[in-house]
């Protein structure tokens, strides 16, 4: 049956009950999990499993075709298959990553809307990130203009919706792929869509806050030249 992924439908969930399906050298697989396994530039969650008076710390997670493998801290005990556990995601880390990920989508939407530049890459850690754009020239006042536009969109409290659409329906949405290269697997039949309503609609598998106001202030730290036509924007969010 594989792992039922709770975080994809409720990004606010931090604690839940589950049963261990397997546990071994590759990690721990639960029947239900809210640990985000990483992807799309967003790192995996950290947290704990509680069972029988024992704590197993989770230092990461990874996804296979059907399962989410939770990676325990070296030396921590493994709950045997069939064990009932309580899972808990590190709230501070997840919330920071949700704010950061939504902030990058907001940034991508602003730069595409105002300057027509597509994303060529990106990465994030809690409350800091980078995003690369195919921007041949940096217009005068670009950094200040982007920062001001992002602040306006945060203050606008735009709703952030998540939905899953059939592939053909998703690709019918104009500019649904905001990256210079389409990274969606060709055999993917359903596409998860993250929509900052009125600003940015993208295919995405990560976790996000409910509206732009929860992103908070986002500082454009600096702009780097990464070769002909490519610019890197580094951003930071307050703790």
C-alpha positions, 0 to 999 in steps of 0.5 A: 500500500505504501506510506500515506503522506499526510503533509501533502493535504495538511501542512499544519499537521505536526503530530499523528499516530501510525504503525511501523511497516518496516524498519532496517538499514534503509530506515523506518517506513510508517503506514502514515507519515507527515515527514516531508522527504525533501524535493524541489529544493526543500530539505527533509523534515526532522522530528521524533517517533515515540513508542513504548516509552522510547524515543527515536530521533529522525534526522531526515527522510527520503522518498521511493516510488511508494514509501517514505523512509525515515532516517533515524539518528545513528544509535537510536533504537528502531521500532519493530514492524507492527509497533504503534508510534506517535510521530512528531515533526520539528515545528520550528524547522518545518514552519521556517521551511514552509515560509521560505518555500512560499517566499521563493514562489512569491519571488519567482512570481514577482520576477516573472511578472515584472521582468519576464525571467524564468527560474533556472535553479534554487535551494533553501535552508530554514529562513534563507535561500537562493533562486537563479533566473535567466536574466541577461541584464540586471536593470537599474534599481532591480534589487530595490524594485524586487524587494519592494514588490515582494513586500507589497505581495506579502502585505496583500495577504494573498491566499496560497491554495494547493490542489492536484489536477490531471496532467492535461488539465494542469498543463492547460494553465498558462505558464504552469512551468516557471522553470526554464526546463520542464522537470516533471517526469513524463509518466506523471499522471497527476500534478500538484499545483501551488497557487499564490492566488493572483500572482503565481501558479506552479507545479510543486510538491512542497509544503507552504504557508496558508497565505503570503502574510505568513512569509513575513519580511523577505530581504534580498541579500544580494544578487550574483552573476553566475555566468552569461544570462544567469543571476542568483538572488539570495534571500533571508527571512527573519526568525 
